[in-house]
């Protein structure tokens, strides 16, 4: 999943192992307190006029 975009930023890839079959949400905003998992920290970062769009699952 790493595309190297973080090169030179001081950020590093976070390795994790799931020990059971489950659904997880991975953080992409880098503000989570529980990396690599999303904890909802991004919610307060979105401007009020921002519109999310969804894409059908492939």
C-alpha positions as CSV (number, residue, x, y, z in Angstrom):
1,X,0.0,0.0,0.0
2,X,3.0,2.3,0.4
3,X,3.7,4.5,-2.7
4,X,6.7,6.3,-1.3
5,X,4.9,9.7,-1.2
6,X,6.1,10.3,2.4
7,X,9.8,10.2,1.4
8,X,11.6,13.1,3.0
9,X,8.8,14.0,5.4
10,X,10.1,12.1,8.4
11,X,7.0,9.8,8.3
12,X,7.5,6.1,8.2
13,X,5.3,3.2,7.1
14,X,3.6,1.4,10.0
15,X,3.6,-2.4,9.9
16,X,0.8,-4.2,11.6
17,X,-0.5,-7.8,11.8
18,X,-4.2,-8.6,12.2
19,X,-4.5,-11.7,14.4
20,X,-8.1,-12.3,13.5
21,X,-10.5,-11.7,10.6
22,X,-12.1,-8.3,11.2
23,X,-12.9,-5.0,9.5
24,X,-10.5,-2.1,10.2
25,X,-10.2,1.5,9.1
26,X,-6.7,2.7,8.3
27,X,-5.8,6.3,8.9
28,X,-4.8,8.4,6.0
29,X,-4.9,11.9,7.7
30,X,-1.9,11.1,10.0
31,X,-3.6,12.7,13.0
32,X,-4.8,9.5,14.7
33,X,-3.6,8.6,18.2
34,X,-3.9,4.9,17.4
35,X,-1.8,4.4,14.2
36,X,-2.2,2.8,11.8
37,X,-6.0,2.7,12.6
38,X,-8.4,5.6,12.2
39,X,-9.8,7.0,15.5
40,X,-11.9,9.8,13.9
41,X,-9.3,12.6,14.6
42,X,-9.9,13.9,11.1
43,X,-13.5,14.9,11.8
44,X,-12.6,18.3,13.2
45,X,-10.2,19.0,10.4
46,X,-12.8,19.2,7.5
47,X,-14.0,22.7,6.5
48,X,-17.8,23.1,7.0
49,X,-18.4,23.6,3.3
50,X,-16.4,20.5,2.2
51,X,-18.5,17.8,0.5
52,X,-17.5,14.1,0.6
53,X,-18.2,12.0,-2.4
54,X,-18.4,8.2,-2.3
55,X,-17.4,5.8,-5.0
56,X,-18.9,2.4,-5.5
57,X,-16.9,-0.6,-4.3
58,X,-14.9,-2.3,-7.1
